[in-house]
Amino acid sequence: MAALKLENPWKANPWFESVAVAQERARKRLPTPVYDALVAGSERGQTIAENEAAFARIGFAPHVAGHQAERSMSTSVLGCDISLPVIISPTGVQAVHPDGEVAVARAAAARGTVMGLSNFASKSVEEVTATGANTFFQMYWTGDRDVMVHRMQRAHAAGAKALIATLDWSFSMGRDWGSPEIPEKVDLKAALRMAPKVVTKVRWLKGFAKAGYIPDLTAPNLAPADGGPAPTFFGAYYEWMTTPPPSWEDVAWVCEQWKQLTAADGGKPFMLKGVARVDDARRAVGAGVDAISVSNHGGNNLDGTPATIRLLEPIADAVGGEIEVLLDGGVRRGSDVVKALALGARAVMIGRAYLWGLGANGQAGVENVLDILRGGIDSALLGMGLSSIDQLVPELLLVPDDFAVDATRNSARA
Ligand SMILES: Cc1cc2nc3c(=O)[nH]c(=O)nc-3n(C[C@H](O)[C@H](O)[C@H](O)COP(=O)(O)O)c2cc1C
């Protein structure tokens, strides 16, 4: 009788059990500059590290019995029903996977959540909404007003369900660990120069070979109204850098424009992303927004901004009764989501977590990440004896006394 050959079932199994494992797979699979572009961060990397670390300072005190057999985590964000309180935060994905944002959108739709699409995305808003995913289109403050109106019109016509304006960018880019090289265009010259970092990543290359093209670093959603070619990533960045920064009147203007041009659909909702202070949250309400995301751009922006989870409760207390308050930054597990909801968030947005999933295993990897978060949320609800995310309140958490930061009060004292 032939000897039974025991195979390690995990070896060929692309499923991963945590976001950390997805990150490690993505690191191994992607060319170093591509992986480093996802890690991102800025300056000394303080904020990116604190976003994640701060969640670990909050604890739970679970019950031993009296748990609930049925637990619900469905909710809605800006009028879209979602099956878990997690949505996809917009990221300029670059060359992680041939299907890029289309794969992420399919995963979002398959798992019953919302796709946030960056205006620096590698896929057009039309391709992404064609997946059937509820899509929120994200815009930076870049270009003149006619250009911005054209971009909003295009997103609306493509079926975007809401607009996210991300305004916290301060172009603070230098990194102590050095930034990855991003070529202006992936032509033969750039391909040869980068070849040593890329040729060893056979599985990643095979994905693009199968799709029949090389990574494209243009920004199709920033193409001009006259039908001209889409700018390269650097062309788009130049436009952004040379646009005068927005005032609060500009915030009200962009919100109003979006409401007007979507009036026939009842005035689609508008989110301001990047709020890190109570006074800004109040101004956002005054500017007419429907939602904010308490965000520091995942630590990619001004380094030294506190972890968003520490900023959340004072902001949610101030404006949570008037608008929807979301949080993004450092969410890597379901228990992080539960902590954010208990401190006042309606839902969270994830960035790197799904990028690691996409890099590790394409659409299935993003679905895998959403499943991990769903499982973690459910475990936390079970342990705390809750039957719904609606029951989450701060008193359920063990939070250190010095945890919450009201950046408005601190800077007023300074
Ligand atoms: C590689 C990368 C690209 C990003 N690009 C954008 C973008 O184009 N627009 C935007 O609003 N935010 C962008 N963000 C920020 C995310 O939307 C989100 O705020 C952040 O990733 C949340 O932190 P997390 O990665 O720890 O989840 C980007 C983040 C990363 C990591």
Ligand as a Chemical Component Dictionary entry (heavy atoms), coordinates in Angstrom:
data_LIG
# 
_chem_comp.id                   LIG 
_chem_comp.type                 NON-POLYMER 
_chem_comp.pdbx_formal_charge   0 
_chem_comp.three_letter_code    LIG 
# 
loop_
_chem_comp_atom.comp_id 
_chem_comp_atom.atom_id 
_chem_comp_atom.alt_atom_id 
_chem_comp_atom.type_symbol 
_chem_comp_atom.charge 
_chem_comp_atom.model_Cartn_x 
_chem_comp_atom.model_Cartn_y 
_chem_comp_atom.model_Cartn_z 
_chem_comp_atom.pdbx_ordinal 
LIG C1  C1  C 0 -1.393 54.205 -0.074 1  
LIG C2  C2  C 0 -2.466 55.120 0.414  2  
LIG C3  C3  C 0 -3.089 55.982 -0.485 3  
LIG C4  C4  C 0 -4.098 56.836 -0.042 4  
LIG N1  N1  N 0 -4.735 57.641 -0.945 5  
LIG C5  C5  C 0 -5.781 58.398 -0.556 6  
LIG C6  C6  C 0 -6.529 59.132 -1.506 7  
LIG O1  O1  O 0 -6.257 59.112 -2.697 8  
LIG N2  N2  N 0 -7.587 59.858 -1.037 9  
LIG C7  C7  C 0 -7.933 59.899 0.292  10 
LIG O2  O2  O 0 -8.905 60.563 0.674  11 
LIG N3  N3  N 0 -7.228 59.201 1.207  12 
LIG C8  C8  C 0 -6.188 58.442 0.807  13 
LIG N4  N4  N 0 -5.521 57.689 1.734  14 
LIG C9  C9  C 0 -5.973 57.694 3.129  15 
LIG C10 C10 C 0 -7.061 56.634 3.375  16 
LIG O3  O3  O 0 -8.262 56.962 2.731  17 
LIG C11 C11 C 0 -7.365 56.499 4.869  18 
LIG O4  O4  O 0 -7.628 57.757 5.413  19 
LIG C12 C12 C 0 -6.214 55.830 5.617  20 
LIG O5  O5  O 0 -5.591 54.846 4.841  21 
LIG C13 C13 C 0 -6.753 55.221 6.902  22 
LIG O6  O6  O 0 -5.722 54.666 7.632  23 
LIG P1  P1  P 0 -5.345 53.097 7.596  24 
LIG O7  O7  O 0 -4.586 52.898 6.336  25 
LIG O8  O8  O 0 -4.518 52.919 8.806  26 
LIG O9  O9  O 0 -6.651 52.328 7.598  27 
LIG C14 C14 C 0 -4.494 56.848 1.321  28 
LIG C15 C15 C 0 -3.861 55.968 2.208  29 
LIG C16 C16 C 0 -2.883 55.108 1.769  30 
LIG C17 C17 C 0 -2.252 54.161 2.749  31 
# 
loop_
_chem_comp_bond.comp_id 
_chem_comp_bond.atom_id_1 
_chem_comp_bond.atom_id_2 
_chem_comp_bond.value_order 
_chem_comp_bond.pdbx_ordinal 
LIG C1  C2  SING 1  
LIG C2  C3  SING 2  
LIG C2  C16 DOUB 3  
LIG C3  C4  DOUB 4  
LIG C4  N1  SING 5  
LIG C4  C14 SING 6  
LIG N1  C5  DOUB 7  
LIG C5  C6  SING 8  
LIG C5  C8  SING 9  
LIG C6  O1  DOUB 10 
LIG C6  N2  SING 11 
LIG N2  C7  SING 12 
LIG C7  O2  DOUB 13 
LIG C7  N3  SING 14 
LIG N3  C8  DOUB 15 
LIG C8  N4  SING 16 
LIG N4  C9  SING 17 
LIG N4  C14 SING 18 
LIG C9  C10 SING 19 
LIG C10 O3  SING 20 
LIG C10 C11 SING 21 
LIG C11 O4  SING 22 
LIG C11 C12 SING 23 
LIG C12 O5  SING 24 
LIG C12 C13 SING 25 
LIG C13 O6  SING 26 
LIG O6  P1  SING 27 
LIG P1  O7  DOUB 28 
LIG P1  O8  SING 29 
LIG P1  O9  SING 30 
LIG C14 C15 DOUB 31 
LIG C15 C16 SING 32 
LIG C16 C17 SING 33 
# 
